[in-house]
Amino acid sequence: MTDRSGTTTARPLPYWMFVAIVVIYLAIIQLGGLIGGTIADADAQGDAMATNEVVIWVLIMPLTVALVFVYATVAALGRLRPVLRDDRPVQKWLIVVPIIFIACILVAIDYDALSQKTGTFIILLLIATQLVGWGEEGMFRGLGVTMLREHGLTEGKVALYSSIIFGLVHLSNAITRGVGAVPQAIIVSFAGYFFYLIRRRTGSNALNSVIHGLFDFSILTGTAILVDQKGYIGSFAAVLAYVIIAIVVVSRRHRIEPSHNAA
C-alpha cells in the first residue's frame, strides 16, 4: 500500500530480502556474461575486440534478463511507483550535477574510435550501456533507496548507505578484473551519490538512469572498442566530472536539502 506521495506504507522490505535480490541480480549478469562469452568466442568473426556477437551475447542478453528481473521484482513487491518517482526534492541549484555529467560525457566519447565501427555496433553498445544504467539505477537508486527510507533512516544515511552498497556490489567484478575491482568500487560509490542527487533533483529515476548509461558508453568508447586501442585523452573528462561535482557539492553541502523557511 502507498500513500498519496507514492511512498510505501506497508511493512518495510527486510534487509535480507534486498540482499538476496541483489545477489540474484549480480548472478544473472556475471553468470550470463560468462556463458555468453563462451558462445561469442565460438561465433565471433573479425579482428575487432568487441564484435556485434560479443556485445549481444556478453552484454545485451544477460543485461536484458537482469533488467527484466529488477522491474518484475519491484512490481511484484508493490513498489513500482516509489522506485520510479522520488518525492524528496533538493534545492534547484543541484541541476548542475546532470549538466556537468552531460558536458563531460560529450567530451569523453572517443568519436574517432567510433567512426571505425559500424552503425550497428554503436547502436548495440548504446543499448547495452542503457541496460546497465536502467538496471543498476532501478536496483540501487530505486529499490535500494526506497528500502532504506522504509526503515526510517535519515536522508543523509540513505544517501551514504545506498552509495556504499552500490560500490561494494561492484567488487563482484573481481571475477573478471581481479584486484582492479577495488578502486573501481570506491569510485563507483561516489558516482552512486551523484546519481542519487540527480534522482532527487528531477523527481524520478529516469534521467539518472539515462546519464548512467551514457557515462558508461563514453568510457567504453575511449578504452575498449578497438584492438590494441590506446587510452583516449578525452576519457579524463569522466574523472573530471567526479572532481568538479565533488567540489561543487562539498562547497555547498549545507544547501542541498530544501530550505525549511520556504514553507
PyRosetta script that sets phi, psi and omega in degrees:
from pyrosetta import init, pose_from_sequence

init()
pose = pose_from_sequence("MTDRSGTTTARPLPYWMFVAIVVIYLAIIQLGGLIGGTIADADAQGDAMATNEVVIWVLIMPLTVALVFVYATVAALGRLRPVLRDDRPVQKWLIVVPIIFIACILVAIDYDALSQKTGTFIILLLIATQLVGWGEEGMFRGLGVTMLREHGLTEGKVALYSSIIFGLVHLSNAITRGVGAVPQAIIVSFAGYFFYLIRRRTGSNALNSVIHGLFDFSILTGTAILVDQKGYIGSFAAVLAYVIIAIVVVSRRHRIEPSHNAA")
pose.set_psi(1, 143.2)
pose.set_omega(1, 179.7)
pose.set_phi(2, -126.9)
pose.set_psi(2, 155.2)
pose.set_omega(2, 176.6)
pose.set_phi(3, -89.0)
pose.set_psi(3, -174.4)
pose.set_omega(3, -174.8)
pose.set_phi(4, -64.2)
pose.set_psi(4, -26.2)
pose.set_omega(4, -179.7)
pose.set_phi(5, -81.5)
pose.set_psi(5, -7.8)
pose.set_omega(5, -179.6)
pose.set_phi(6, 91.7)
pose.set_psi(6, 4.9)
pose.set_omega(6, 179.8)
pose.set_phi(7, -84.2)
pose.set_psi(7, 131.9)
pose.set_omega(7, -177.9)
pose.set_phi(8, -64.6)
pose.set_psi(8, 131.2)
pose.set_omega(8, -179.7)
pose.set_phi(9, -111.8)
pose.set_psi(9, -0.9)
pose.set_omega(9, 176.8)
pose.set_phi(10, -75.3)
pose.set_psi(10, -177.1)
pose.set_omega(10, -179.6)
pose.set_phi(11, -57.2)
pose.set_psi(11, 135.0)
pose.set_omega(11, -179.7)
pose.set_phi(12, -56.5)
pose.set_psi(12, 145.4)
pose.set_omega(12, 176.2)
pose.set_phi(13, -65.5)
pose.set_psi(13, 123.1)
pose.set_omega(13, -178.7)
pose.set_phi(14, -59.5)
pose.set_psi(14, 146.1)
pose.set_omega(14, 179.2)
pose.set_phi(15, -58.9)
pose.set_psi(15, -42.1)
pose.set_omega(15, -176.9)
pose.set_phi(16, -62.8)
pose.set_psi(16, -33.8)
pose.set_omega(16, -179.9)
pose.set_phi(17, -69.8)
pose.set_psi(17, -40.0)
pose.set_omega(17, 177.4)
pose.set_phi(18, -63.0)
pose.set_psi(18, -42.4)
pose.set_omega(18, 178.7)
pose.set_phi(19, -60.7)
pose.set_psi(19, -42.6)
pose.set_omega(19, 179.8)
pose.set_phi(20, -62.1)
pose.set_psi(20, -41.2)
pose.set_omega(20, 179.4)
pose.set_phi(21, -63.8)
pose.set_psi(21, -42.9)
pose.set_omega(21, 179.1)
pose.set_phi(22, -63.2)
pose.set_psi(22, -42.1)
pose.set_omega(22, -179.7)
pose.set_phi(23, -61.8)
pose.set_psi(23, -43.8)
pose.set_omega(23, 178.6)
pose.set_phi(24, -63.5)
pose.set_psi(24, -42.6)
pose.set_omega(24, 178.4)
pose.set_phi(25, -58.1)
pose.set_psi(25, -47.4)
pose.set_omega(25, -179.6)
pose.set_phi(26, -66.2)
pose.set_psi(26, -37.9)
pose.set_omega(26, 179.6)
pose.set_phi(27, -63.4)
pose.set_psi(27, -39.7)
pose.set_omega(27, 178.7)
pose.set_phi(28, -60.7)
pose.set_psi(28, -44.8)
pose.set_omega(28, -177.5)
pose.set_phi(29, -70.4)
pose.set_psi(29, -49.4)
pose.set_omega(29, -175.9)
pose.set_phi(30, -69.0)
pose.set_psi(30, -48.5)
pose.set_omega(30, 179.9)
pose.set_phi(31, -68.8)
pose.set_psi(31, -39.1)
pose.set_omega(31, 178.2)
pose.set_phi(32, -62.8)
pose.set_psi(32, -39.0)
pose.set_omega(32, 178.9)
pose.set_phi(33, -65.6)
pose.set_psi(33, -40.1)
pose.set_omega(33, 179.8)
pose.set_phi(34, -66.2)
pose.set_psi(34, -43.5)
pose.set_omega(34, 178.6)
pose.set_phi(35, -65.9)
pose.set_psi(35, -44.2)
pose.set_omega(35, 179.3)
pose.set_phi(36, -62.7)
pose.set_psi(36, -36.1)
pose.set_omega(36, 179.5)
pose.set_phi(37, -63.2)
pose.set_psi(37, -38.5)
pose.set_omega(37, 178.7)
pose.set_phi(38, -64.4)
pose.set_psi(38, -42.1)
pose.set_omega(38, 178.8)
pose.set_phi(39, -66.5)
pose.set_psi(39, -43.4)
pose.set_omega(39, -178.2)
pose.set_phi(40, -64.1)
pose.set_psi(40, -38.3)
pose.set_omega(40, 179.8)
pose.set_phi(41, -61.4)
pose.set_psi(41, -32.1)
pose.set_omega(41, -179.1)
pose.set_phi(42, -80.6)
pose.set_psi(42, -27.8)
pose.set_omega(42, -174.1)
pose.set_phi(43, -101.6)
pose.set_psi(43, -28.9)
pose.set_omega(43, -171.6)
pose.set_phi(44, -64.8)
pose.set_psi(44, 143.1)
pose.set_omega(44, 178.2)
pose.set_phi(45, -125.7)
pose.set_psi(45, 157.6)
pose.set_omega(45, 175.7)
pose.set_phi(46, 94.9)
pose.set_psi(46, 174.8)
pose.set_omega(46, -176.0)
pose.set_phi(47, -96.3)
pose.set_psi(47, -9.3)
pose.set_omega(47, -177.6)
pose.set_phi(48, -62.5)
pose.set_psi(48, 144.3)
pose.set_omega(48, 179.8)
pose.set_phi(49, -65.0)
pose.set_psi(49, -35.8)
pose.set_omega(49, -177.6)
pose.set_phi(50, -130.5)
pose.set_psi(50, 92.7)
pose.set_omega(50, 178.3)
pose.set_phi(51, -78.7)
pose.set_psi(51, 172.0)
pose.set_omega(51, 178.9)
pose.set_phi(52, -58.4)
pose.set_psi(52, -38.8)
pose.set_omega(52, -179.3)
pose.set_phi(53, -63.8)
pose.set_psi(53, -39.7)
pose.set_omega(53, 179.2)
pose.set_phi(54, -64.8)
pose.set_psi(54, -45.5)
pose.set_omega(54, -179.5)
pose.set_phi(55, -61.2)
pose.set_psi(55, -42.7)
pose.set_omega(55, -178.0)
pose.set_phi(56, -66.4)
pose.set_psi(56, -50.7)
pose.set_omega(56, -174.2)
pose.set_phi(57, -78.3)
pose.set_psi(57, -41.1)
pose.set_omega(57, -175.5)
pose.set_phi(58, -82.3)
pose.set_psi(58, -33.1)
pose.set_omega(58, -175.9)
pose.set_phi(59, -109.3)
pose.set_psi(59, -63.1)
pose.set_omega(59, -170.5)
pose.set_phi(60, -63.1)
pose.set_psi(60, -44.5)
pose.set_omega(60, -176.8)
pose.set_phi(61, -62.3)
pose.set_psi(61, -56.9)
pose.set_omega(61, -179.5)
pose.set_phi(62, -66.0)
pose.set_psi(62, -34.3)
pose.set_omega(62, -179.8)
pose.set_phi(63, -68.8)
pose.set_psi(63, -33.8)
pose.set_omega(63, 176.8)
pose.set_phi(64, -66.3)
pose.set_psi(64, -45.4)
pose.set_omega(64, 178.1)
pose.set_phi(65, -61.3)
pose.set_psi(65, -42.2)
pose.set_omega(65, -179.8)
pose.set_phi(66, -63.9)
pose.set_psi(66, -41.8)
pose.set_omega(66, -180.0)
pose.set_phi(67, -64.4)
pose.set_psi(67, -43.4)
pose.set_omega(67, 177.8)
pose.set_phi(68, -62.0)
pose.set_psi(68, -40.6)
pose.set_omega(68, 179.0)
pose.set_phi(69, -61.0)
pose.set_psi(69, -44.3)
pose.set_omega(69, -178.2)
pose.set_phi(70, -58.9)
pose.set_psi(70, -54.6)
pose.set_omega(70, -174.1)
pose.set_phi(71, -76.8)
pose.set_psi(71, -26.2)
pose.set_omega(71, 174.0)
pose.set_phi(72, -67.7)
pose.set_psi(72, -39.6)
pose.set_omega(72, 178.2)
pose.set_phi(73, -66.7)
pose.set_psi(73, -44.4)
pose.set_omega(73, 178.9)
pose.set_phi(74, -59.7)
pose.set_psi(74, -44.0)
pose.set_omega(74, 179.6)
pose.set_phi(75, -65.2)
pose.set_psi(75, -42.7)
pose.set_omega(75, -179.5)
pose.set_phi(76, -63.7)
pose.set_psi(76, -31.2)
pose.set_omega(76, 179.2)
pose.set_phi(77, -82.5)
pose.set_psi(77, -4.3)
pose.set_omega(77, 179.3)
pose.set_phi(78, 73.2)
pose.set_psi(78, 28.9)
pose.set_omega(78, -176.3)
pose.set_phi(79, -121.8)
pose.set_psi(79, 25.0)
pose.set_omega(79, -176.3)
pose.set_phi(80, -63.6)
pose.set_psi(80, -45.4)
pose.set_omega(80, -177.4)
pose.set_phi(81, -66.1)
pose.set_psi(81, -50.3)
pose.set_omega(81, 179.1)
pose.set_phi(82, -65.4)
pose.set_psi(82, -23.7)
pose.set_omega(82, 177.1)
pose.set_phi(83, -74.4)
pose.set_psi(83, -40.9)
pose.set_omega(83, -177.6)
pose.set_phi(84, -81.8)
pose.set_psi(84, -24.7)
pose.set_omega(84, -177.8)
pose.set_phi(85, -123.9)
pose.set_psi(85, 147.5)
pose.set_omega(85, -179.3)
pose.set_phi(86, -121.6)
pose.set_psi(86, 126.5)
pose.set_omega(86, -177.1)
pose.set_phi(87, -105.2)
pose.set_psi(87, 19.8)
pose.set_omega(87, 179.5)
pose.set_phi(88, -116.3)
pose.set_psi(88, 82.3)
pose.set_omega(88, -175.7)
pose.set_phi(89, -68.1)
pose.set_psi(89, 157.6)
pose.set_omega(89, 173.3)
pose.set_phi(90, -119.0)
pose.set_psi(90, 175.3)
pose.set_omega(90, -178.3)
pose.set_phi(91, -66.9)
pose.set_psi(91, 152.6)
pose.set_omega(91, -171.3)
pose.set_phi(92, -61.6)
pose.set_psi(92, -30.8)
pose.set_omega(92, -175.4)
pose.set_phi(93, -61.7)
pose.set_psi(93, -19.1)
pose.set_omega(93, -178.2)
pose.set_phi(94, -70.4)
pose.set_psi(94, 0.1)
pose.set_omega(94, 172.4)
pose.set_phi(95, -62.6)
pose.set_psi(95, -17.7)
pose.set_omega(95, 178.7)
pose.set_phi(96, -64.3)
pose.set_psi(96, -25.0)
pose.set_omega(96, -178.5)
pose.set_phi(97, -62.5)
pose.set_psi(97, -55.8)
pose.set_omega(97, 177.4)
pose.set_phi(98, -65.4)
pose.set_psi(98, -31.7)
pose.set_omega(98, 179.4)
pose.set_phi(99, -63.4)
pose.set_psi(99, -44.1)
pose.set_omega(99, 178.9)
pose.set_phi(100, -64.4)
pose.set_psi(100, -42.4)
pose.set_omega(100, 178.5)
pose.set_phi(101, -58.6)
pose.set_psi(101, -48.6)
pose.set_omega(101, -177.3)
pose.set_phi(102, -62.4)
pose.set_psi(102, -43.0)
pose.set_omega(102, 179.2)
pose.set_phi(103, -61.0)
pose.set_psi(103, -44.6)
pose.set_omega(103, -178.8)
pose.set_phi(104, -70.2)
pose.set_psi(104, -32.8)
pose.set_omega(104, 176.4)
pose.set_phi(105, -62.2)
pose.set_psi(105, -44.4)
pose.set_omega(105, -179.6)
pose.set_phi(106, -61.9)
pose.set_psi(106, -33.9)
pose.set_omega(106, 178.7)
pose.set_phi(107, -78.8)
pose.set_psi(107, -36.1)
pose.set_omega(107, -174.0)
pose.set_phi(108, -74.0)
pose.set_psi(108, -22.9)
pose.set_omega(108, -179.4)
pose.set_phi(109, -64.8)
pose.set_psi(109, 129.9)
pose.set_omega(109, 178.3)
pose.set_phi(110, -88.2)
pose.set_psi(110, 89.1)
pose.set_omega(110, -175.6)
pose.set_phi(111, -64.6)
pose.set_psi(111, -33.6)
pose.set_omega(111, 179.5)
pose.set_phi(112, -65.4)
pose.set_psi(112, -44.2)
pose.set_omega(112, 178.5)
pose.set_phi(113, -63.6)
pose.set_psi(113, -40.0)
pose.set_omega(113, 179.3)
pose.set_phi(114, -64.6)
pose.set_psi(114, -34.2)
pose.set_omega(114, -178.9)
pose.set_phi(115, -64.6)
pose.set_psi(115, -18.5)
pose.set_omega(115, -179.9)
pose.set_phi(116, -91.4)
pose.set_psi(116, 0.3)
pose.set_omega(116, 178.9)
pose.set_phi(117, -108.5)
pose.set_psi(117, 161.5)
pose.set_omega(117, 178.9)
pose.set_phi(118, -76.8)
pose.set_psi(118, 158.4)
pose.set_omega(118, 177.7)
pose.set_phi(119, -61.2)
pose.set_psi(119, -36.4)
pose.set_omega(119, 179.4)
pose.set_phi(120, -61.9)
pose.set_psi(120, -43.5)
pose.set_omega(120, 179.5)
pose.set_phi(121, -62.6)
pose.set_psi(121, -43.7)
pose.set_omega(121, -178.9)
pose.set_phi(122, -61.3)
pose.set_psi(122, -42.3)
pose.set_omega(122, 179.2)
pose.set_phi(123, -64.7)
pose.set_psi(123, -42.1)
pose.set_omega(123, 179.9)
pose.set_phi(124, -63.5)
pose.set_psi(124, -39.8)
pose.set_omega(124, 179.3)
pose.set_phi(125, -67.0)
pose.set_psi(125, -38.4)
pose.set_omega(125, 176.6)
pose.set_phi(126, -63.1)
pose.set_psi(126, -43.2)
pose.set_omega(126, 179.2)
pose.set_phi(127, -62.7)
pose.set_psi(127, -45.7)
pose.set_omega(127, -178.1)
pose.set_phi(128, -60.4)
pose.set_psi(128, -45.4)
pose.set_omega(128, -178.3)
pose.set_phi(129, -70.9)
pose.set_psi(129, -31.0)
pose.set_omega(129, 174.6)
pose.set_phi(130, -68.7)
pose.set_psi(130, -34.8)
pose.set_omega(130, 176.3)
pose.set_phi(131, -62.5)
pose.set_psi(131, -38.9)
pose.set_omega(131, 176.5)
pose.set_phi(132, -63.7)
pose.set_psi(132, -48.7)
pose.set_omega(132, -178.0)
pose.set_phi(133, -59.0)
pose.set_psi(133, -50.4)
pose.set_omega(133, -178.0)
pose.set_phi(134, -69.8)
pose.set_psi(134, -35.7)
pose.set_omega(134, 179.4)
pose.set_phi(135, -68.6)
pose.set_psi(135, -50.3)
pose.set_omega(135, -177.8)
pose.set_phi(136, -69.2)
pose.set_psi(136, -39.0)
pose.set_omega(136, 178.3)
pose.set_phi(137, -68.2)
pose.set_psi(137, -37.2)
pose.set_omega(137, 177.1)
pose.set_phi(138, -64.0)
pose.set_psi(138, -39.0)
pose.set_omega(138, -178.2)
pose.set_phi(139, -75.7)
pose.set_psi(139, -49.5)
pose.set_omega(139, -169.9)
pose.set_phi(140, -96.8)
pose.set_psi(140, -45.6)
pose.set_omega(140, 175.1)
pose.set_phi(141, -81.2)
pose.set_psi(141, -23.5)
pose.set_omega(141, 179.3)
pose.set_phi(142, -88.6)
pose.set_psi(142, -79.7)
pose.set_omega(142, -176.6)
pose.set_phi(143, -66.8)
pose.set_psi(143, -40.0)
pose.set_omega(143, -178.8)
pose.set_phi(144, -62.7)
pose.set_psi(144, -48.9)
pose.set_omega(144, 179.1)
pose.set_phi(145, -63.0)
pose.set_psi(145, -43.7)
pose.set_omega(145, 179.3)
pose.set_phi(146, -60.2)
pose.set_psi(146, -44.7)
pose.set_omega(146, -179.3)
pose.set_phi(147, -61.9)
pose.set_psi(147, -44.5)
pose.set_omega(147, -179.5)
pose.set_phi(148, -65.4)
pose.set_psi(148, -38.3)
pose.set_omega(148, 177.8)
pose.set_phi(149, -65.5)
pose.set_psi(149, -37.0)
pose.set_omega(149, 179.6)
pose.set_phi(150, -61.9)
pose.set_psi(150, -27.3)
pose.set_omega(150, 179.9)
pose.set_phi(151, -86.4)
pose.set_psi(151, 6.6)
pose.set_omega(151, 173.6)
pose.set_phi(152, 80.6)
pose.set_psi(152, 16.2)
pose.set_omega(152, 179.5)
pose.set_phi(153, -71.3)
pose.set_psi(153, 150.4)
pose.set_omega(153, 175.3)
pose.set_phi(154, -67.1)
pose.set_psi(154, 158.8)
pose.set_omega(154, -177.4)
pose.set_phi(155, -63.4)
pose.set_psi(155, -31.7)
pose.set_omega(155, 176.6)
pose.set_phi(156, -62.4)
pose.set_psi(156, -42.7)
pose.set_omega(156, 179.0)
pose.set_phi(157, -71.2)
pose.set_psi(157, -34.3)
pose.set_omega(157, 177.0)
pose.set_phi(158, -60.4)
pose.set_psi(158, -46.1)
pose.set_omega(158, 179.5)
pose.set_phi(159, -62.7)
pose.set_psi(159, -46.4)
pose.set_omega(159, -177.1)
pose.set_phi(160, -65.6)
pose.set_psi(160, -52.6)
pose.set_omega(160, -174.5)
pose.set_phi(161, -68.1)
pose.set_psi(161, -39.3)
pose.set_omega(161, 179.9)
pose.set_phi(162, -65.9)
pose.set_psi(162, -34.1)
pose.set_omega(162, 178.9)
pose.set_phi(163, -71.8)
pose.set_psi(163, -40.3)
pose.set_omega(163, 178.2)
pose.set_phi(164, -64.9)
pose.set_psi(164, -43.6)
pose.set_omega(164, 178.4)
pose.set_phi(165, -59.5)
pose.set_psi(165, -43.3)
pose.set_omega(165, 179.5)
pose.set_phi(166, -59.4)
pose.set_psi(166, -41.2)
pose.set_omega(166, 178.7)
pose.set_phi(167, -68.9)
pose.set_psi(167, -43.5)
pose.set_omega(167, -177.0)
pose.set_phi(168, -62.0)
pose.set_psi(168, -39.9)
pose.set_omega(168, -177.8)
pose.set_phi(169, -65.5)
pose.set_psi(169, -23.1)
pose.set_omega(169, 178.9)
pose.set_phi(170, -74.8)
pose.set_psi(170, -6.7)
pose.set_omega(170, 173.0)
pose.set_phi(171, -67.1)
pose.set_psi(171, -17.4)
pose.set_omega(171, 176.9)
pose.set_phi(172, -63.2)
pose.set_psi(172, -19.4)
pose.set_omega(172, 178.4)
pose.set_phi(173, -69.6)
pose.set_psi(173, -6.1)
pose.set_omega(173, 176.3)
pose.set_phi(174, -62.1)
pose.set_psi(174, -20.1)
pose.set_omega(174, 178.0)
pose.set_phi(175, -59.3)
pose.set_psi(175, -37.3)
pose.set_omega(175, -178.4)
pose.set_phi(176, -110.9)
pose.set_psi(176, -23.7)
pose.set_omega(176, -175.5)
pose.set_phi(177, -108.6)
pose.set_psi(177, -10.5)
pose.set_omega(177, -178.5)
pose.set_phi(178, 69.0)
pose.set_psi(178, -142.4)
pose.set_omega(178, -177.2)
pose.set_phi(179, -66.3)
pose.set_psi(179, -14.3)
pose.set_omega(179, 178.0)
pose.set_phi(180, -63.8)
pose.set_psi(180, -14.1)
pose.set_omega(180, 179.5)
pose.set_phi(181, -73.7)
pose.set_psi(181, -20.8)
pose.set_omega(181, -176.9)
pose.set_phi(182, -67.5)
pose.set_psi(182, -55.4)
pose.set_omega(182, 177.8)
pose.set_phi(183, -62.1)
pose.set_psi(183, -32.2)
pose.set_omega(183, 177.5)
pose.set_phi(184, -62.4)
pose.set_psi(184, -42.1)
pose.set_omega(184, -179.4)
pose.set_phi(185, -61.9)
pose.set_psi(185, -38.4)
pose.set_omega(185, 179.6)
pose.set_phi(186, -66.8)
pose.set_psi(186, -46.4)
pose.set_omega(186, 179.8)
pose.set_phi(187, -63.3)
pose.set_psi(187, -41.3)
pose.set_omega(187, -178.4)
pose.set_phi(188, -63.7)
pose.set_psi(188, -31.6)
pose.set_omega(188, 178.0)
pose.set_phi(189, -60.7)
pose.set_psi(189, -41.5)
pose.set_omega(189, 176.9)
pose.set_phi(190, -64.7)
pose.set_psi(190, -42.7)
pose.set_omega(190, 179.0)
pose.set_phi(191, -59.5)
pose.set_psi(191, -39.2)
pose.set_omega(191, -179.7)
pose.set_phi(192, -59.4)
pose.set_psi(192, -40.4)
pose.set_omega(192, 179.2)
pose.set_phi(193, -66.8)
pose.set_psi(193, -40.1)
pose.set_omega(193, -180.0)
pose.set_phi(194, -65.8)
pose.set_psi(194, -40.5)
pose.set_omega(194, 177.8)
pose.set_phi(195, -66.9)
pose.set_psi(195, -33.2)
pose.set_omega(195, 176.3)
pose.set_phi(196, -61.8)
pose.set_psi(196, -42.9)
pose.set_omega(196, 178.8)
pose.set_phi(197, -64.8)
pose.set_psi(197, -37.9)
pose.set_omega(197, 178.3)
pose.set_phi(198, -64.3)
pose.set_psi(198, -42.4)
pose.set_omega(198, 178.2)
pose.set_phi(199, -57.4)
pose.set_psi(199, -48.2)
pose.set_omega(199, -178.2)
pose.set_phi(200, -69.3)
pose.set_psi(200, -37.2)
pose.set_omega(200, -178.3)
pose.set_phi(201, -67.5)
pose.set_psi(201, -38.0)
pose.set_omega(201, -176.9)
pose.set_phi(202, -91.5)
pose.set_psi(202, -14.1)
pose.set_omega(202, 178.1)
pose.set_phi(203, 77.3)
pose.set_psi(203, 13.9)
pose.set_omega(203, 177.8)
pose.set_phi(204, -152.6)
pose.set_psi(204, 174.7)
pose.set_omega(204, -179.7)
pose.set_phi(205, -101.6)
pose.set_psi(205, 18.3)
pose.set_omega(205, -174.4)
pose.set_phi(206, -87.7)
pose.set_psi(206, -55.9)
pose.set_omega(206, -174.5)
pose.set_phi(207, -64.1)
pose.set_psi(207, -39.8)
pose.set_omega(207, 177.7)
pose.set_phi(208, -62.8)
pose.set_psi(208, -33.6)
pose.set_omega(208, 178.3)
pose.set_phi(209, -68.1)
pose.set_psi(209, -45.0)
pose.set_omega(209, -179.9)
pose.set_phi(210, -64.3)
pose.set_psi(210, -47.3)
pose.set_omega(210, -179.1)
pose.set_phi(211, -64.3)
pose.set_psi(211, -39.3)
pose.set_omega(211, 177.2)
pose.set_phi(212, -56.5)
pose.set_psi(212, -48.0)
pose.set_omega(212, -179.9)
pose.set_phi(213, -63.5)
pose.set_psi(213, -44.5)
pose.set_omega(213, -179.7)
pose.set_phi(214, -66.6)
pose.set_psi(214, -34.3)
pose.set_omega(214, 178.6)
pose.set_phi(215, -63.7)
pose.set_psi(215, -45.9)
pose.set_omega(215, 177.5)
pose.set_phi(216, -63.0)
pose.set_psi(216, -39.2)
pose.set_omega(216, 178.7)
pose.set_phi(217, -60.1)
pose.set_psi(217, -45.8)
pose.set_omega(217, -178.3)
pose.set_phi(218, -63.1)
pose.set_psi(218, -39.0)
pose.set_omega(218, 179.5)
pose.set_phi(219, -66.5)
pose.set_psi(219, -43.9)
pose.set_omega(219, -179.1)
pose.set_phi(220, -63.9)
pose.set_psi(220, -37.3)
pose.set_omega(220, -179.0)
pose.set_phi(221, -63.9)
pose.set_psi(221, -25.8)
pose.set_omega(221, -177.9)
pose.set_phi(222, -95.2)
pose.set_psi(222, -2.2)
pose.set_omega(222, -174.5)
pose.set_phi(223, -136.0)
pose.set_psi(223, -23.8)
pose.set_omega(223, -167.0)
pose.set_phi(224, -146.9)
pose.set_psi(224, 35.9)
pose.set_omega(224, -180.0)
pose.set_phi(225, -119.3)
pose.set_psi(225, -4.8)
pose.set_omega(225, 177.3)
pose.set_phi(226, -128.4)
pose.set_psi(226, 151.6)
pose.set_omega(226, 176.2)
pose.set_phi(227, -64.5)
pose.set_psi(227, 133.2)
pose.set_omega(227, 179.0)
pose.set_phi(228, 56.2)
pose.set_psi(228, 32.0)
pose.set_omega(228, -179.2)
pose.set_phi(229, -67.7)
pose.set_psi(229, 130.3)
pose.set_omega(229, 176.9)
pose.set_phi(230, -83.3)
pose.set_psi(230, 154.7)
pose.set_omega(230, 179.8)
pose.set_phi(231, -58.8)
pose.set_psi(231, 136.6)
pose.set_omega(231, -179.6)
pose.set_phi(232, -90.9)
pose.set_psi(232, 125.7)
pose.set_omega(232, -176.4)
pose.set_phi(233, -58.3)
pose.set_psi(233, -32.0)
pose.set_omega(233, -179.9)
pose.set_phi(234, -65.5)
pose.set_psi(234, -17.9)
pose.set_omega(234, 179.9)
pose.set_phi(235, -62.7)
pose.set_psi(235, -21.5)
pose.set_omega(235, 178.4)
pose.set_phi(236, -64.4)
pose.set_psi(236, -16.7)
pose.set_omega(236, 177.9)
pose.set_phi(237, -63.5)
pose.set_psi(237, -29.6)
pose.set_omega(237, 178.2)
pose.set_phi(238, -65.4)
pose.set_psi(238, -44.6)
pose.set_omega(238, 177.4)
pose.set_phi(239, -65.8)
pose.set_psi(239, -39.1)
pose.set_omega(239, -179.8)
pose.set_phi(240, -61.6)
pose.set_psi(240, -34.7)
pose.set_omega(240, 178.5)
pose.set_phi(241, -59.2)
pose.set_psi(241, -45.8)
pose.set_omega(241, 178.9)
pose.set_phi(242, -60.7)
pose.set_psi(242, -45.0)
pose.set_omega(242, -176.6)
pose.set_phi(243, -63.8)
pose.set_psi(243, -49.0)
pose.set_omega(243, -177.8)
pose.set_phi(244, -62.5)
pose.set_psi(244, -47.5)
pose.set_omega(244, -178.7)
pose.set_phi(245, -63.9)
pose.set_psi(245, -41.2)
pose.set_omega(245, 179.8)
pose.set_phi(246, -60.5)
pose.set_psi(246, -44.2)
pose.set_omega(246, -180.0)
pose.set_phi(247, -62.6)
pose.set_psi(247, -45.5)
pose.set_omega(247, -178.8)
pose.set_phi(248, -64.0)
pose.set_psi(248, -47.1)
pose.set_omega(248, -177.0)
pose.set_phi(249, -67.1)
pose.set_psi(249, -43.4)
pose.set_omega(249, -179.7)
pose.set_phi(250, -64.4)
pose.set_psi(250, -41.5)
pose.set_omega(250, -178.2)
pose.set_phi(251, -67.2)
pose.set_psi(251, -24.9)
pose.set_omega(251, -178.9)
pose.set_phi(252, -119.1)
pose.set_psi(252, 27.8)
pose.set_omega(252, -174.7)
pose.set_phi(253, -60.4)
pose.set_psi(253, -25.0)
pose.set_omega(253, 179.9)
pose.set_phi(254, -84.9)
pose.set_psi(254, 0.3)
pose.set_omega(254, -179.7)
pose.set_phi(255, -121.7)
pose.set_psi(255, 34.4)
pose.set_omega(255, 178.8)
pose.set_phi(256, -92.1)
pose.set_psi(256, -49.7)
pose.set_omega(256, -179.2)
pose.set_phi(257, -73.5)
pose.set_psi(257, 150.7)
pose.set_omega(257, 179.7)
pose.set_phi(258, -57.3)
pose.set_psi(258, 145.6)
pose.set_omega(258, 179.9)
pose.set_phi(259, -68.4)
pose.set_psi(259, 130.8)
pose.set_omega(259, 178.9)
pose.set_phi(260, -72.3)
pose.set_psi(260, -11.4)
pose.set_omega(260, -179.7)
pose.set_phi(261, -87.2)
pose.set_psi(261, -3.2)
pose.set_omega(261, -176.7)
pose.set_phi(262, -84.3)
pose.set_psi(262, -3.8)
pose.set_omega(262, -176.7)
pose.set_phi(263, -68.0)
pose.dump_pdb("model.pdb")
